Amino acid sequence: MIKTATIEGFPNYTISTGGKVYNTVSGKDIKSTVDGRGYHYVTIRDMNNVWIKKRVHVLVGDTFHRKRGEREIFDHRNGDKNNNRKDNLRVLTYSGNTLSWHKLKNEDWYGDSDKHKAHLDDLKLNAAN
């Protein structure tokens, strides 16, 4: 079930658990734009009438999960930056996010898992000799 809530600090806007931003004054949905890193963002006015760019997944996370702590981020569980639904977001540390990204890419921490396995095999051979 989709829920909506007012965005903290942006009293004229609501956001849904599906990631849709709505202007309660104009009665219109706010169209998101994709930034250079592939994240959706919206430009909305804060309570001081200043235009601010906010990433949609951060708005969803802050509104429906919890405020992030220092050195935490909202991660897209399935790696799809177009999927800003609440159930696709989770709070991770920076290092947890890096590990999650490599797991999604089917790599180990060091990048290409085949190269890393070959390197480990070489180390084992050298240690045996």
N, CA, C and O atoms as a printed pandas DataFrame, in Angstrom:
     atom_number atom_name residue_name chain_id  residue_number  x_coord  y_coord  z_coord
0              1         N          MET        A               1    0.843   -1.181    0.000
1              2        CA          MET        A               1    0.000    0.000    0.000
2              3         C          MET        A               1    0.893    1.252    0.000
3              4         O          MET        A               1    1.825    1.360    0.797
4              5         N          ILE        A               2    0.602    2.162   -0.878
5              6        CA          ILE        A               2    1.375    3.399   -0.995
6              7         C          ILE        A               2    0.904    4.379    0.081
7              8         O          ILE        A               2   -0.293    4.604    0.264
8              9         N          LYS        A               3    1.877    4.950    0.783
9             10        CA          LYS        A               3    1.588    5.974    1.788
10            11         C          LYS        A               3    2.279    7.258    1.367
11            12         O          LYS        A               3    3.261    7.239    0.625
12            13         N          THR        A               4    1.749    8.375    1.853
13            14        CA          THR        A               4    2.386    9.663    1.592
14            15         C          THR        A               4    2.602   10.392    2.916
15            16         O          THR        A               4    1.910   10.145    3.904
16            17         N          ALA        A               5    3.574   11.289    2.908
17            18        CA          ALA        A               5    3.862   12.097    4.094
18            19         C          ALA        A               5    4.486   13.406    3.635
19            20         O          ALA        A               5    5.085   13.485    2.562
20            21         N          THR        A               6    4.333   14.426    4.463
21            22        CA          THR        A               6    4.959   15.717    4.190
22            23         C          THR        A               6    6.466   15.582    4.361
23            24         O          THR        A               6    6.941   14.926    5.288
24            25         N          ILE        A               7    7.208   16.211    3.460
25            26        CA          ILE        A               7    8.667   16.173    3.514
26            27         C          ILE        A               7    9.133   17.182    4.562
27            28         O          ILE        A               7    8.794   18.363    4.493
28            29         N          GLU        A               8    9.911   16.707    5.530
29            30        CA          GLU        A               8   10.397   17.582    6.590
30            31         C          GLU        A               8   11.224   18.725    6.010
31            32         O          GLU        A               8   12.144   18.504    5.223
32            33         N          GLY        A               9   10.881   19.956    6.413
33            34        CA          GLY        A               9   11.587   21.136    5.923
34            35         C          GLY        A               9   11.041   21.675    4.619
35            36         O          GLY        A               9   11.471   22.727    4.145
36            37         N          PHE        A              10   10.084   20.949    4.030
37            38        CA          PHE        A              10    9.478   21.336    2.753
38            39         C          PHE        A              10    7.962   21.200    2.899
39            40         O          PHE        A              10    7.377   20.261    2.360
40            41         N          PRO        A              11    7.318   22.125    3.619
41            42        CA          PRO        A              11    5.912   21.961    3.994
42            43         C          PRO        A              11    4.918   21.921    2.832
43            44         O          PRO        A              11    3.784   21.477    3.017
44            45         N          ASN        A              12    5.310   22.369    1.656
45            46        CA          ASN        A              12    4.396   22.368    0.509
46            47         C          ASN        A              12    4.531   21.129   -0.362
47            48         O          ASN        A              12    3.991   21.082   -1.467
48            49         N          TYR        A              13    5.252   20.124    0.133
49            50        CA          TYR        A              13    5.498   18.925   -0.667
50            51         C          TYR        A              13    5.262   17.662    0.150
51            52         O          TYR        A              13    5.541   17.602    1.348
52            53         N          THR        A              14    4.732   16.653   -0.547
53            54        CA          THR        A              14    4.630   15.325    0.046
54            55         C          THR        A              14    5.424   14.359   -0.828
55            56         O          THR        A              14    5.714   14.639   -1.991
56            57         N          ILE        A              15    5.765   13.223   -0.241
57            58        CA          ILE        A              15    6.440   12.168   -0.987
58            59         C          ILE        A              15    5.747   10.865   -0.658
59            60         O          ILE        A              15    5.279   10.669    0.464
60            61         N          SER        A              16    5.678    9.974   -1.631
61            62        CA          SER        A              16    5.043    8.677   -1.417
62            63         C          SER        A              16    6.102    7.614   -1.175
63            64         O          SER        A              16    7.278    7.815   -1.478
64            65         N          THR        A              17    5.675    6.479   -0.625
65            66        CA          THR        A              17    6.588    5.351   -0.434
66            67         C          THR        A              17    7.067    4.815   -1.776
67            68         O          THR        A              17    8.033    4.054   -1.835
68            69         N          GLY        A              18    6.397    5.209   -2.850
69            70        CA          GLY        A              18    6.820    4.820   -4.196
70            71         C          GLY        A              18    7.814    5.782   -4.819
71            72         O          GLY        A              18    8.312    5.532   -5.916
72            73         N          GLY        A              19    8.114    6.898   -4.124
73            74        CA          GLY        A              19    9.112    7.842   -4.617
74            75         C          GLY        A              19    8.564    8.986   -5.444
75            76         O          GLY        A              19    9.331    9.665   -6.128
76            77         N          LYS        A              20    7.268    9.222   -5.405
77            78        CA          LYS        A              20    6.674   10.338   -6.150
78            79         C          LYS        A              20    6.580   11.569   -5.258
79            80         O          LYS        A              20    6.096   11.488   -4.130
80            81         N          VAL        A              21    7.044   12.710   -5.768
81            82        CA          VAL        A              21    6.988   13.974   -5.039
82            83         C          VAL        A              21    5.839   14.796   -5.599
83            84         O          VAL        A              21    5.650   14.883   -6.812
84            85         N          TYR        A              22    5.065   15.406   -4.682
85            86        CA          TYR        A              22    3.850   16.118   -5.055
86            87         C          TYR        A              22    3.850   17.489   -4.395
87            88         O          TYR        A              22    4.154   17.615   -3.209
88            89         N          ASN        A              23    3.503   18.529   -5.179
89            90        CA          ASN        A              23    3.367   19.889   -4.655
90            91         C          ASN        A              23    1.925   20.077   -4.188
91            92         O          ASN        A              23    1.000   20.049   -5.000
92            93         N          THR        A              24    1.731   20.268   -2.890
93            94        CA          THR        A              24    0.375   20.383   -2.348
94            95         C          THR        A              24   -0.269   21.731   -2.655
95            96         O          THR        A              24   -1.489   21.860   -2.559
96            97         N          VAL        A              25    0.523   22.735   -3.021
97            98        CA          VAL        A              25   -0.030   24.054   -3.351
98            99         C          VAL        A              25   -0.543   24.068   -4.791
99           100         O          VAL        A              25   -1.670   24.490   -5.050
100          101         N          SER        A              26    0.283   23.607   -5.718
101          102        CA          SER        A              26   -0.115   23.620   -7.132
102          103         C          SER        A              26   -0.965   22.409   -7.499
103          104         O          SER        A              26   -1.684   22.427   -8.498
104          105         N          GLY        A              27   -0.878   21.367   -6.693
105          106        CA          GLY        A              27   -1.619   20.146   -6.987
106          107         C          GLY        A              27   -0.976   19.309   -8.081
107          108         O          GLY        A              27   -1.646   18.490   -8.711
108          109         N          LYS        A              28    0.327   19.508   -8.314
109          110        CA          LYS        A              28    1.006   18.800   -9.399
110          111         C          LYS        A              28    2.112   17.884   -8.880
111          112         O          LYS        A              28    2.735   18.156   -7.854
112          113         N          ASP        A              29    2.342   16.786   -9.616
113          114        CA          ASP        A              29    3.498   15.939   -9.353
114          115         C          ASP        A              29    4.744   16.701   -9.787
115          116         O          ASP        A              29    4.716   17.460  -10.756
116          117         N          ILE        A              30    5.828   16.490   -9.064
117          118        CA          ILE        A              30    7.105   17.114   -9.417
118          119         C          ILE        A              30    7.910   16.096  -10.217
119          120         O          ILE        A              30    8.157   14.982   -9.755
120          121         N          LYS        A              31    8.310   16.485  -11.408
121          122        CA          LYS        A              31    9.084   15.597  -12.270
122          123         C          LYS        A              31   10.523   15.542  -11.783
123          124         O          LYS        A              31   11.133   16.570  -11.491
124          125         N          SER        A              32   11.056   14.332  -11.699
125          126        CA          SER        A              32   12.460   14.192  -11.294
126          127         C          SER        A              32   13.363   14.262  -12.521
127          128         O          SER        A              32   12.936   14.011  -13.648
128          129         N          THR        A              33   14.610   14.606  -12.270
129          130        CA          THR        A              33   15.655   14.661  -13.281
130          131         C          THR        A              33   16.750   13.704  -12.834
131          132         O          THR        A              33   16.929   13.484  -11.636
132          133         N          VAL        A              34   17.476   13.139  -13.773
133          134        CA          VAL        A              34   18.546   12.215  -13.437
134          135         C          VAL        A              34   19.878   12.959  -13.482
135          136         O          VAL        A              34   20.200   13.616  -14.473
136          137         N          ASP        A              35   20.657   12.848  -12.388
137          138        CA          ASP        A              35   21.958   13.519  -12.343
138          139         C          ASP        A              35   23.031   12.683  -13.044
139          140         O          ASP        A              35   22.737   11.602  -13.554
140          141         N          GLY        A              36   24.241   13.166  -13.071
141          142        CA          GLY        A              36   25.338   12.505  -13.765
142          143         C          GLY        A              36   25.714   11.145  -13.206
143          144         O          GLY        A              36   26.387   10.367  -13.882
144          145         N          ARG        A              37   25.291   10.842  -11.980
145          146        CA          ARG        A              37   25.591    9.546  -11.368
146          147         C          ARG        A              37   24.406    8.588  -11.452
147          148         O          ARG        A              37   24.461    7.475  -10.929
148          149         N          GLY        A              38   23.336    9.028  -12.114
149          150        CA          GLY        A              38   22.191    8.148  -12.325
150          151         C          GLY        A              38   21.106    8.229  -11.265
151          152         O          GLY        A              38   20.136    7.472  -11.317
152          153         N          TYR        A              39   21.252    9.141  -10.296
153          154        CA          TYR        A              39   20.250    9.293   -9.244
154          155         C          TYR        A              39   19.179   10.296   -9.660
155          156         O          TYR        A              39   19.473   11.307  -10.298
156          157         N          HIS        A              40   17.936   10.004   -9.292
157          158        CA          HIS        A              40   16.832   10.930   -9.550
158          159         C          HIS        A              40   16.831   12.011   -8.478
159          160         O          HIS        A              40   17.005   11.728   -7.293
160          161         N          TYR        A              41   16.629   13.264   -8.915
161          162        CA          TYR        A              41   16.501   14.352   -7.950
162          163         C          TYR        A              41   15.371   15.279   -8.374
163          164         O          TYR        A              41   14.959   15.307   -9.534
164          165         N          VAL        A              42   14.885   16.033   -7.397
165          166        CA          VAL        A              42   13.862   17.047   -7.654
166          167         C          VAL        A              42   14.383   18.366   -7.098
167          168         O          VAL        A              42   15.195   18.391   -6.173
168          169         N          THR        A              43   13.904   19.452   -7.674
169          170        CA          THR        A              43   14.222   20.781   -7.165
170          171         C          THR        A              43   12.933   21.332   -6.543
171          172         O          THR        A              43   11.939   21.558   -7.232
172          173         N          ILE        A              44   12.978   21.541   -5.224
173          174        CA          ILE        A              44   11.787   21.977   -4.485
174          175         C          ILE        A              44   12.161   23.148   -3.560
175          176         O          ILE        A              44   13.328   23.355   -3.228
176          177         N          ARG        A              45   11.129   23.904   -3.158
177          178        CA          ARG        A              45   11.353   25.060   -2.282
178          179         C          ARG        A              45   11.248   24.651   -0.824
179          180         O          ARG        A              45   10.325   23.939   -0.426
180          181         N          ASP        A              46   12.216   25.116   -0.026
181          182        CA          ASP        A              46   12.163   24.824    1.404
182          183         C          ASP        A              46   11.240   25.828    2.113
183          184         O          ASP        A              46   10.593   26.649    1.463
184          185         N          MET        A              47   11.188   25.754    3.433
185          186        CA          MET        A              47   10.274   26.624    4.189
186          187         C          MET        A              47   10.667   28.099    4.107
187          188         O          MET        A              47    9.858   28.965    4.438
188          189         N          ASN        A              48   11.902   28.401    3.669
189          190        CA          ASN        A              48   12.349   29.786    3.483
190          191         C          ASN        A              48   12.204   30.239    2.039
191          192         O          ASN        A              48   12.699   31.300    1.659
192          193         N          ASN        A              49   11.518   29.421    1.233
193          194        CA          ASN        A              49   11.244   29.721   -0.171
194          195         C          ASN        A              49   12.504   29.682   -1.041
195          196         O          ASN        A              49   12.582   30.360   -2.066
196          197         N          VAL        A              50   13.493   28.878   -0.617
197          198        CA          VAL        A              50   14.738   28.723   -1.361
198          199         C          VAL        A              50   14.673   27.407   -2.135
199          200         O          VAL        A              50   14.308   26.371   -1.580
200          201         N          TRP        A              51   15.034   27.457   -3.436
201          202        CA          TRP        A              51   15.045   26.250   -4.257
202          203         C          TRP        A              51   16.218   25.358   -3.853
203          204         O          TRP        A              51   17.350   25.829   -3.745
204          205         N          ILE        A              52   15.948   24.077   -3.631
205          206        CA          ILE        A              52   16.977   23.127   -3.223
206          207         C          ILE        A              52   16.811   21.834   -4.014
207          208         O          ILE        A              52   15.696   21.350   -4.207
208          209         N          LYS        A              53   17.942   21.280   -4.473
209          210        CA          LYS        A              53   17.924   19.974   -5.149
210          211         C          LYS        A              53   18.049   18.880   -4.099
211          212         O          LYS        A              53   18.924   18.939   -3.234
212          213         N          LYS        A              54   17.175   17.885   -4.175
213          214        CA          LYS        A              54   17.205   16.762   -3.237
214          215         C          LYS        A              54   17.066   15.465   -4.020
215          216         O          LYS        A              54   16.214   15.354   -4.902
216          217         N          ARG        A              55   17.899   14.491   -3.699
217          218        CA          ARG        A              55   17.778   13.176   -4.322
218          219         C          ARG        A              55   16.526   12.488   -3.796
219          220         O          ARG        A              55   16.243   12.507   -2.598
220          221         N          VAL        A              56   15.787   11.885   -4.712
221          222        CA          VAL        A              56   14.503   11.272   -4.362
222          223         C          VAL        A              56   14.683   10.136   -3.361
223          224         O          VAL        A              56   13.909   10.035   -2.408
224          225         N          HIS        A              57   15.683    9.278   -3.553
225          226        CA          HIS        A              57   15.845    8.155   -2.627
226          227         C          HIS        A              57   16.179    8.634   -1.215
227          228         O          HIS        A              57   15.821    7.974   -0.240
228          229         N          VAL        A              58   16.858    9.771   -1.096
229          230        CA          VAL        A              58   17.166   10.329    0.225
230          231         C          VAL        A              58   15.885   10.866    0.867
231          232         O          VAL        A              58   15.673   10.687    2.066
232          233         N          LEU        A              59   15.035   11.520    0.079
233          234        CA          LEU        A              59   13.767   12.006    0.610
234          235         C          LEU        A              59   12.892   10.849    1.098
235          236         O          LEU        A              59   12.293   10.929    2.171
236          237         N          VAL        A              60   12.821    9.776    0.308
237          238        CA          VAL        A              60   12.040    8.596    0.703
238          239         C          VAL        A              60   12.621    7.998    1.978
239          240         O          VAL        A              60   11.885    7.704    2.921
240          241         N          GLY        A              61   13.926    7.820    2.009
241          242        CA          GLY        A              61   14.574    7.218    3.166
242          243         C          GLY        A              61   14.402    8.052    4.424
243          244         O          GLY        A              61   14.027    7.525    5.472
244          245         N          ASP        A              62   14.673    9.351    4.330
245          246        CA          ASP        A              62   14.542   10.224    5.493
246          247         C          ASP        A              62   13.102   10.295    5.988
247          248         O          ASP        A              62   12.863   10.436    7.187
248          249         N          THR        A              63   12.147   10.199    5.077
249          250        CA          THR        A              63   10.742   10.328    5.445
250          251         C          THR        A              63   10.169    9.028    5.993
251          252         O          THR        A              63    9.404    9.054    6.957
252          253         N          PHE        A              64   10.519    7.898    5.402
253          254        CA          PHE        A              64    9.845    6.642    5.751
254          255         C          PHE        A              64   10.720    5.617    6.487
255          256         O          PHE        A              64   10.190    4.659    7.048
256          257         N          HIS        A              65   12.044    5.797    6.496
257          258        CA          HIS        A              65   12.910    4.890    7.248
258          259         C          HIS        A              65   13.309    5.580    8.541
259          260         O          HIS        A              65   12.631    5.464    9.563
260          261         N          ARG        A              66   14.405    6.288    8.478
261          262        CA          ARG        A              66   14.911    7.050    9.615
262          263         C          ARG        A              66   15.948    8.021    9.092
263          264         O          ARG        A              66   16.421    7.895    7.963
264          265         N          LYS        A              67   16.291    8.974    9.907
265          266        CA          LYS        A              67   17.368    9.888    9.526
266          267         C          LYS        A              67   18.676    9.109    9.508
267          268         O          LYS        A              67   18.931    8.270   10.372
268          269         N          ARG        A              68   19.479    9.398    8.529
269          270        CA          ARG        A              68   20.781    8.746    8.444
270          271         C          ARG        A              68   21.709    9.308    9.499
271          272         O          ARG        A              68   21.667   10.495    9.822
272          273         N          GLY        A              69   22.543    8.440   10.026
273          274        CA          GLY        A              69   23.590    8.884   10.929
274          275         C          GLY        A              69   24.782    9.376   10.131
275          276         O          GLY        A              69   24.807    9.304    8.902
276          277         N          GLU        A              70   25.764    9.876   10.855
277          278        CA          GLU        A              70   26.991   10.306   10.193
278          279         C          GLU        A              70   27.632    9.094    9.530
279          280         O          GLU        A              70   27.716    8.028   10.140
280          281         N          ARG        A              71   28.078    9.245    8.300
281          282        CA          ARG        A              71   28.738    8.187    7.528
282          283         C          ARG        A              71   27.788    7.050    7.144
283          284         O          ARG        A              71   28.212    5.905    6.988
284          285         N          GLU        A              72   26.518    7.371    6.995
285          286        CA          GLU        A              72   25.539    6.394    6.507
286          287         C          GLU        A              72   24.884    6.937    5.247
287          288         O          GLU        A              72   24.808    8.146    5.030
288          289         N          ILE        A              73   24.416    6.009    4.425
289          290        CA          ILE        A              73   23.735    6.383    3.190
290          291         C          ILE        A              73   22.524    5.487    2.993
291          292         O          ILE        A              73   22.383    4.458    3.654
292          293         N          PHE        A              74   21.654    5.888    2.079
293          294        CA          PHE        A              74   20.559    5.019    1.656
294          295         C          PHE        A              74   21.013    4.285    0.409
295          296         O          PHE        A              74   21.415    4.901   -0.578
296          297         N          ASP        A              75   20.947    2.978    0.464
297          298        CA          ASP        A              75   21.390    2.104   -0.615
298          299         C          ASP        A              75   20.181    1.523   -1.331
299          300         O          ASP        A              75   19.186    1.178   -0.693
300          301         N          HIS        A              76   20.261    1.412   -2.655
301          302        CA          HIS        A              76   19.238    0.720   -3.435
302          303         C          HIS        A              76   19.548   -0.774   -3.356
303          304         O          HIS        A              76   20.566   -1.224   -3.883
304          305         N          ARG        A              77   18.684   -1.539   -2.707
305          306        CA          ARG        A              77   18.928   -2.970   -2.475
306          307         C          ARG        A              77   19.255   -3.724   -3.761
307          308         O          ARG        A              77   20.162   -4.556   -3.786
308          309         N          ASN        A              78   18.508   -3.429   -4.835
309          310        CA          ASN        A              78   18.708   -4.170   -6.082
310          311         C          ASN        A              78   19.672   -3.472   -7.035
311          312         O          ASN        A              78   19.880   -3.944   -8.153
312          313         N          GLY        A              79   20.263   -2.357   -6.613
313          314        CA          GLY        A              79   21.225   -1.638   -7.440
314          315         C          GLY        A              79   20.603   -0.750   -8.500
315          316         O          GLY        A              79   21.325   -0.079   -9.237
316          317         N          ASP        A              80   19.270   -0.729   -8.595
317          318        CA          ASP        A              80   18.569    0.048   -9.620
318          319         C          ASP        A              80   18.248    1.442   -9.078
319          320         O          ASP        A              80   17.349    1.597   -8.251
320          321         N          LYS        A              81   18.978    2.446   -9.541
321          322        CA          LYS        A              81   18.788    3.818   -9.069
322          323         C          LYS        A              81   17.470    4.422   -9.538
323          324         O          LYS        A              81   17.078    5.490   -9.067
324          325         N          ASN        A              82   16.781    3.751  -10.463
325          326        CA          ASN        A              82   15.461    4.211  -10.903
326          327         C          ASN        A              82   14.366    3.734   -9.955
327          328         O          ASN        A              82   13.240    4.227  -10.012
328          329         N          ASN        A              83   14.684    2.787   -9.092
329          330        CA          ASN        A              83   13.706    2.207   -8.169
330          331         C          ASN        A              83   13.879    2.856   -6.801
331          332         O          ASN        A              83   14.692    2.408   -5.993
332          333         N          ASN        A              84   13.111    3.915   -6.545
333          334        CA          ASN        A              84   13.225    4.665   -5.301
334          335         C          ASN        A              84   12.114    4.323   -4.304
335          336         O          ASN        A              84   11.805    5.116   -3.414
336          337         N          ARG        A              85   11.519    3.142   -4.457
337          338        CA          ARG        A              85   10.480    2.709   -3.514
338          339         C          ARG        A              85   11.088    2.433   -2.144
339          340         O          ARG        A              85   12.236    2.005   -2.032
340          341         N          LYS        A              86   10.300    2.683   -1.113
341          342        CA          LYS        A              86   10.753    2.480    0.264
342          343         C          LYS        A              86   11.313    1.077    0.475
343          344         O          LYS        A              86   12.353    0.916    1.114
344          345         N          ASP        A              87   10.640    0.069   -0.049
345          346        CA          ASP        A              87   11.076   -1.304    0.196
346          347         C          ASP        A              87   12.354   -1.677   -0.563
347          348         O          ASP        A              87   12.905   -2.756   -0.345
348          349         N          ASN        A              88   12.830   -0.796   -1.451
349          350        CA          ASN        A              88   14.086   -1.044   -2.155
350          351         C          ASN        A              88   15.257   -0.291   -1.524
351          352         O          ASN        A              88   16.385   -0.380   -2.009
352          353         N          LEU        A              89   14.996    0.441   -0.457
353          354        CA          LEU        A              89   16.042    1.237    0.178
354          355         C          LEU        A              89   16.396    0.680    1.545
355          356         O          LEU        A              89   15.547    0.137    2.251
356          357         N          ARG        A              90   17.667    0.824    1.906
357          358        CA          ARG        A              90   18.121    0.434    3.243
358          359         C          ARG        A              90   19.265    1.362    3.638
359          360         O          ARG        A              90   19.915    1.968    2.786
360          361         N          VAL        A              91   19.497    1.460    4.939
361          362        CA          VAL        A              91   20.585    2.289    5.454
362          363         C          VAL        A              91   21.838    1.426    5.570
363          364         O          VAL        A              91   21.810    0.354    6.174
364          365         N          LEU        A              92   22.940    1.905    4.985
365          366        CA          LEU        A              92   24.226    1.223    5.077
366          367         C          LEU        A              92   25.318    2.233    5.403
367          368         O          LEU        A              92   25.165    3.433    5.172
368          369         N          THR        A              93   26.416    1.729    5.940
369          370        CA          THR        A              93   27.606    2.554    6.072
370          371         C          THR        A              93   28.233    2.666    4.686
371          372         O          THR        A              93   27.849    1.945    3.765
372          373         N          TYR        A              94   29.196    3.567    4.542
373          374        CA          TYR        A              94   29.886    3.688    3.260
374          375         C          TYR        A              94   30.545    2.373    2.862
375          376         O          TYR        A              94   30.448    1.948    1.710
376          377         N          SER        A              95   31.220    1.725    3.823
377          378        CA          SER        A              95   31.893    0.464    3.493
378          379         C          SER        A              95   30.883   -0.634    3.181
379          380         O          SER        A              95   31.117   -1.461    2.299
380          381         N          GLY        A              96   29.767   -0.648    3.894
381          382        CA          GLY        A              96   28.714   -1.622    3.599
382          383         C          GLY        A              96   28.150   -1.427    2.205
383          384         O          GLY        A              96   27.825   -2.397    1.519
384          385         N          ASN        A              97   28.032   -0.182    1.787
385          386        CA          ASN        A              97   27.546    0.120    0.444
386          387         C          ASN        A              97   28.538   -0.364   -0.610
387          388         O          ASN        A              97   28.132   -0.895   -1.644
388          389         N          THR        A              98   29.821   -0.188   -0.359
389          390        CA          THR        A              98   30.849   -0.654   -1.300
390          391         C          THR        A              98   30.802   -2.173   -1.428
391          392         O          THR        A              98   30.852   -2.707   -2.535
392          393         N          LEU        A              99   30.705   -2.861   -0.306
393          394        CA          LEU        A              99   30.618   -4.320   -0.337
394          395         C          LEU        A              99   29.367   -4.781   -1.068
395          396         O          LEU        A              99   29.412   -5.736   -1.843
396          397         N          SER        A             100   28.253   -4.107   -0.823
397          398        CA          SER        A             100   26.993   -4.453   -1.487
398          399         C          SER        A             100   27.109   -4.270   -2.990
399          400         O          SER        A             100   26.615   -5.100   -3.753
400          401         N          TRP        A             101   27.757   -3.190   -3.428
401          402        CA          TRP        A             101   27.919   -2.927   -4.853
402          403         C          TRP        A             101   28.724   -4.040   -5.512
403          404         O          TRP        A             101   28.354   -4.528   -6.580
404          405         N          HIS        A             102   29.825   -4.443   -4.878
405          406        CA          HIS        A             102   30.639   -5.514   -5.449
406          407         C          HIS        A             102   29.870   -6.830   -5.482
407          408         O          HIS        A             102   30.012   -7.603   -6.429
408          409         N          LYS        A             103   29.071   -7.088   -4.476
409          410        CA          LYS        A             103   28.266   -8.314   -4.451
410          411         C          LYS        A             103   27.245   -8.293   -5.588
411          412         O          LYS        A             103   27.042   -9.306   -6.256
412          413         N          LEU        A             104   26.598   -7.141   -5.812
413          414        CA          LEU        A             104   25.641   -7.029   -6.910
414          415         C          LEU        A             104   26.321   -7.239   -8.256
415          416         O          LEU        A             104   25.734   -7.806   -9.178
416          417         N          LYS        A             105   27.560   -6.778   -8.359
417          418        CA          LYS        A             105   28.314   -6.916   -9.612
418          419         C          LYS        A             105   28.973   -8.288   -9.709
419          420         O          LYS        A             105   29.685   -8.572  -10.672
420          421         N          ASN        A             106   28.734   -9.140   -8.707
421          422        CA          ASN        A             106   29.298  -10.491   -8.651
422          423         C          ASN        A             106   30.821  -10.455   -8.651
423          424         O          ASN        A             106   31.474  -11.264   -9.309
424          425         N          GLU        A             107   31.374   -9.508   -7.906
425          426        CA          GLU        A             107   32.815   -9.369   -7.768
426          427         C          GLU        A             107   33.159   -9.474   -6.290
427          428         O          GLU        A             107   32.301   -9.294   -5.426
428          429         N          ASP        A             108   34.410   -9.764   -6.015
429          430        CA          ASP        A             108   34.841   -9.692   -4.635
430          431         C          ASP        A             108   35.339   -8.265   -4.365
431          432         O          ASP        A             108   35.281   -7.413   -5.251
432          433         N          TRP        A             109   35.807   -8.012   -3.195
433          434        CA          TRP        A             109   36.227   -6.677   -2.777
434          435         C          TRP        A             109   37.276   -6.079   -3.717
435          436         O          TRP        A             109   37.336   -4.860   -3.878
436          437         N          TYR        A             110   38.100   -6.926   -4.339
437          438        CA          TYR        A             110   39.210   -6.441   -5.135
438          439         C          TYR        A             110   38.882   -6.265   -6.605
439          440         O          TYR        A             110   39.775   -5.973   -7.402
440          441         N          GLY        A             111   37.640   -6.432   -6.979
441          442        CA          GLY        A             111   37.288   -6.252   -8.380
442          443         C          GLY        A             111   36.993   -7.567   -9.046
443          444         O          GLY        A             111   36.196   -8.353   -8.532
444          445         N          ASP        A             112   37.608   -7.827  -10.167
445          446        CA          ASP        A             112   37.354   -9.027  -10.960
446          447         C          ASP        A             112   37.692  -10.272  -10.141
447          448         O          ASP        A             112   38.852  -10.495   -9.795
448          449         N          SER        A             113   36.693  -11.070   -9.837
449          450        CA          SER        A             113   36.896  -12.212   -8.940
450          451         C          SER        A             113   37.816  -13.268   -9.547
451          452         O          SER        A             113   38.556  -13.913   -8.804
452          453         N          ASP        A             114   37.803  -13.474  -10.872
453          454        CA          ASP        A             114   38.681  -14.466  -11.491
454          455         C          ASP        A             114   40.152  -14.062  -11.337
455          456         O          ASP        A             114   41.001  -14.898  -11.030
456          457         N          LYS        A             115   40.444  -12.774  -11.553
457          458        CA          LYS        A             115   41.817  -12.294  -11.386
458          459         C          LYS        A             115   42.251  -12.433   -9.928
459          460         O          LYS        A             115   43.386  -12.816   -9.642
460          461         N          HIS        A             116   41.330  -12.116   -9.006
461          462        CA          HIS        A             116   41.667  -12.209   -7.586
462          463         C          HIS        A             116   41.915  -13.659   -7.187
463          464         O          HIS        A             116   42.852  -13.941   -6.440
464          465         N          LYS        A             117   41.089  -14.580   -7.674
465          466        CA          LYS        A             117   41.275  -16.004   -7.367
466          467         C          LYS        A             117   42.605  -16.506   -7.921
467          468         O          LYS        A             117   43.299  -17.281   -7.263
468          469         N          ALA        A             118   42.963  -16.068   -9.128
469          470        CA          ALA        A             118   44.240  -16.467   -9.718
470          471         C          ALA        A             118   45.394  -15.927   -8.874
471          472         O          ALA        A             118   46.388  -16.622   -8.664
472          473         N          HIS        A             119   45.264  -14.695   -8.391
473          474        CA          HIS        A             119   46.287  -14.106   -7.531
474          475         C          HIS        A             119   46.430  -14.908   -6.234
475          476         O          HIS        A             119   47.546  -15.172   -5.787
476          477         N          LEU        A             120   45.305  -15.293   -5.635
477          478        CA          LEU        A             120   45.350  -16.103   -4.416
478          479         C          LEU        A             120   45.988  -17.459   -4.680
479          480         O          LEU        A             120   46.747  -17.961   -3.851
480          481         N          ASP        A             121   45.684  -18.058   -5.834
481          482        CA          ASP        A             121   46.300  -19.341   -6.194
482          483         C          ASP        A             121   47.821  -19.189   -6.319
483          484         O          ASP        A             121   48.571  -20.046   -5.851
484          485         N          ASP        A             122   48.274  -18.099   -6.949
485          486        CA          ASP        A             122   49.714  -17.838   -7.055
486          487         C          ASP        A             122   50.353  -17.691   -5.679
487          488         O          ASP        A             122   51.443  -18.212   -5.442
488          489         N          LEU        A             123   49.691  -16.992   -4.782
489          490        CA          LEU        A             123   50.219  -16.815   -3.438
490          491         C          LEU        A             123   50.340  -18.153   -2.713
491          492         O          LEU        A             123   51.324  -18.400   -2.015
492          493         N          LYS        A             124   49.346  -19.006   -2.879
493          494        CA          LYS        A             124   49.371  -20.325   -2.237
494          495         C          LYS        A             124   50.521  -21.173   -2.793
495          496         O          LYS        A             124   51.202  -21.865   -2.036
496          497         N          LEU        A             125   50.741  -21.121   -4.120
497          498        CA          LEU        A             125   51.841  -21.873   -4.720
498          499         C          LEU        A             125   53.192  -21.379   -4.213
499          500         O          LEU        A             125   54.071  -22.173   -3.879
500          501         N          ASN        A             126   53.344  -20.051   -4.161
501          502        CA          ASN        A             126   54.599  -19.469   -3.679
502          503         C          ASN        A             126   54.829  -19.811   -2.226
503          504         O          ASN        A             126   55.971  -20.052   -1.835
504          505         N          ALA        A             127   53.801  -19.843   -1.418
505          506        CA          ALA        A             127   53.926  -20.166   -0.004
506          507         C          ALA        A             127   54.307  -21.624    0.179
507          508         O          ALA        A             127   55.018  -21.954    1.129
508          509         N          ALA        A             128   53.851  -22.511   -0.710
509          510        CA          ALA        A             128   54.137  -23.960   -0.612
510          511         C          ALA        A             128   55.571  -24.246   -1.011
511          512         O          ALA        A             128   56.149  -25.231   -0.552
512          513         N          ASN        A             129   56.161  -23.406   -1.857
513          514        CA          ASN        A             129   57.536  -23.657   -2.348
514          515         C          ASN        A             129   58.553  -23.096   -1.450
515          516         O          ASN        A             129   59.749  -23.219   -1.716
